[in-house]
Amino acid sequence: MTWDGSSTPSITRMATFALVHGGWHGPWCWEKLTPLLRQTGHDVVTPDLPIDDNTASFDTYADAACAAVDECSDDLILVGHSYGGMVVPLVAARRPVRHLVYLCAYVPDIGKSLADQMVSEPDMVNPAVYAMLKLDEQSRYVCTDPELVRALMYADCDESTVTAAITRLRPHSPYPNKLLCSLAEFPTVPCTSVVCTDDQCIGLDWAKLIARDRLGADLIELPGSHSPHLSRPSALADVLLHLAET
C-alpha cells in the first residue's frame, strides 16, 4: 500500500528498534530518525557493522548486530536499510525478533552469494551504482563521485544533509558478496518491505516481486529516493511506530 500516515495509532506498546545501516554508512545515518522514535518512549539501538573489514562476512555483521541488541527484550523490531537487508534475516535466525523491516533493501537468496544474485537478478541493482565506486589501496569500495552519490542515494535530501552524509561515508569491503548465504531458510518472523518510489539504487519492480514471492512480506510504498531516514524521517517514523503497534 502507499503510506499516508493516516492509520498511525496512539503509542501504547513499547518496543526496541534495532536500526541496521547499509553499505558505506554507519550508525550516524539514523540520527534524524532515532529521536522521533525515542520521543514516543521506544528504545533504539544502532549497531555498527564492520563493513570496512576485509575479513568480515555477512555472518560477522550479524554477530555484531546481535551483540548490540544482546540485552534487549524479545520485543525487537529489526530494520535493515539497503545492504543491511542482507544482514537482518541472519540476526533473526540467531535471536527472537518480533518484526523484520526491509527498508529499500537488498534481500539474500538462499544458496547464492550476492555476487551470484547480481547476475541472476539483474534488476536488483541499478548499474549506475557501480559507476560511483572505485577500489582503494586495500581493495575496498569507496564512493568517488559526489554528484552521482547524491543522485543515487540522497536525491531528495537537503544540501546540508547530503554534504554531511558524503563526508562520513567509509570504505566498504566486497568480501561478503562472494560468500554463499548461510541461511537454511528465512526466519518465520512477520516482515514488512518498505520501498521508495524514486529509489535509484534498487529496482522497484524487483523489490516488490521479492517482497511478495521470497519474503511473503507486507509492502509499504513511500515517496522519495533511497534514504528516507535522512530525507523524510517523520514519514518513516510513522510507518515504524505503526508496526510497533501491530
N, C-alpha and C positions, 0 to 999 in steps of 0.2 A: 504494500500500500504506500501511497505518497503521504508523508507525515506532515500534519499541520499543527500538531501540538494540542489539538482540542480535547484529546482524551487523556491528558495528563492528570492523574488523580492527586488528591492531597496525600502527603507522605506520612505513613503510619508504621511502616515496616523498615527497620534499619538493616543495611547490608554493608558489605565491604566491596568496593570496586577495585579490582586489580587491572591497571591500565598498562598494556604491554606495547611498547613502541616498535616502530618498524625500522627498516634499514637506514643507515646514516644518522639516525636520530638518537635521542637519549631521553631520560625521564623529563627533561626540561620541556619537551614538546607538549606536555599535558598541563602546562602552567595556567592556561586560560580556563580549562575545563575543571580542574581539581577544586578550586574554591566554590564553584557553583554546585558541586556535589556535596562538599563538606558543609556548606551553609544550611543544608537541609537535615543535617545530623548523621549523614552517612560517613563512613571512613573511606579513605583512598590510599592505595599502595601503588607505587610506580616502580616496578623492577627495572634494573639497569642490565641489559643484555650485553655480553662481551662480544659484540659484533665485529670489533677490530682485531680479535684474536684469531690468528690463522690456524689454530689447533682446535677451535671450539665448533661443535656441531649443533644442530637444532636441539639435540638432547641436552647438550651443555647449557644452551639457552633456557630450556625448560627447567633444568635443575636450578639455575639462578633465579628464575621466576618463582619456583616452589620455595626456595629458601626465603625469598622476600615475603611470602604470604604464610610462612610456616606457623605463625602464631594466630592466624586469622581463623574465624569460625568457618563452618561449612556453608554459611550464608554468603557465598562469594560469587560475585558477578565478574567474569573474566572477559576483558575486552582486548582484542588483538588488532592493531592497525597495520594494514599493508603487509609487510614481511612478517609482522607479529602474528598474522593468521596462520603461518606455518608452525608456530610455537604453541598457541593456546590449546589445541587439542591434545598435545603431548602433556601439558600441565594437567588437563582434566583427566587424563588417563592415570595420573600419579596420585591425585588427591581429590576429595569431594569438591564439587563446584555446582552451584545452583543453576547458573545460566552462562552460556557462551555467546559472545557477541563478536562477529567478524565485521570489522569496520574498514570498508574499502580495501578488503584483504585478499591476499593470495591464500589458497587452500590446498593442502597437500593431497596427493593421490596415492593411496596406499600401494606399496610395492614399486613406486617410482621415485626418482630423485627430482628435485626442482628443475634441474637441467633437462631431464627427460620430458618433464611437463612442458617446458618452453618449446620443445619440438612437437610434441603430440597435441598440445593445446595452444596453437599459435595466437589465438585471440585473447589469451590470458594477459599478455604484456604488450603495451604499446611499443613498437620497435623504436620509437624516438627516445625511450628511456635509455637504450644502450648508447645513444649518441652523446648523452650528457656525462658519460663516465670515462675515466682513464684509470690505469693501474699505477699505483705509487711504487716506490722502491721496495716495498715489502709485498708486492703483488696483491694489494688490496684496492678495491674500487673507491675512487674519490670522485666527487661531483665537481667538474671543472668549468662548466658553462653556466654562470649565474642566471642568465636570461632564460635558458632552456629549463633550468631547475625551477625558476619562477613559473614558467608557463605550464609545466607538467605537475608540479606538486603544490603550488601556492597561488594559483591563478586568481582566486577571489579573496586573497588576504590583502590587508592594507600594507602600505610601503614599510612602515616600521616593523611589522610582524615578519615580513619577508626578509628584510635585512638582518634582523635578529636571528632568524632561523638559519639562513645561509651561513652566517658566521660561526654557527655552532655545529654544523654538520661534521661528521667524523668519518674516517675510513671504514670500509665495510669489507670484510673478508668474503670471497666467493666460495670458501671451502665447504660450507654446509650444502651448497647447491649440488654437489657431486654425490652426496650420500643418499642411499635409499631411505625413504620414510620408514621409521621404525615402528609405526603403529600396526597392530594386528587388525584393528577395527576402530572406527570412530567411537569415542565415548558416548554412552547413552545419556546425554545431557540435553535439555532443551536449548535450542540455539536460535539466534536471530542474525540475519545478514543485513547490515546497513550499507547501502550503496549510494553513491552521489551521482547525479545525472550528468554532470560535466566532468567526471573523473577522466583525466588524461593519462593516467598510469596503467589502470586496469580496464580491460574491456567490459563494458556494462552488460552486454548480452551474455558474455561468458560468466560474469558474476551472478547474474540472475539464474542462468542454467545450473550452475554449480550449487547455488543455494537450494534449488528445488531438488535436483537429482542426486547430488552427492551428500548434502548435509541434511536434507529434509527440514530446512530452516524456514522460519517466518522471514518475510522480506519487507524491509522498510526503505523507502527512497527519500533522500534529502536532495534539495538543490545544491549546486556548488561543485567544487573540484575535490582533489584528493585528500585534503587535510581539514575536515570540518571542525576538528577540535581546536584549530587555530583560526579559521575563518568565520565560523558560526557556532561558537561553543554553547551558547544558550539553547539553540535548537537541538544540538546533540545531547546536552544535559537533560532536556525534556524527554527525549527518547529513552535515555538510560534510567531516568527516575521512574518513568512509566514501567519499564521492565522490572525495576526493583519492587514494584507493587503487584506484579502478576505472578 
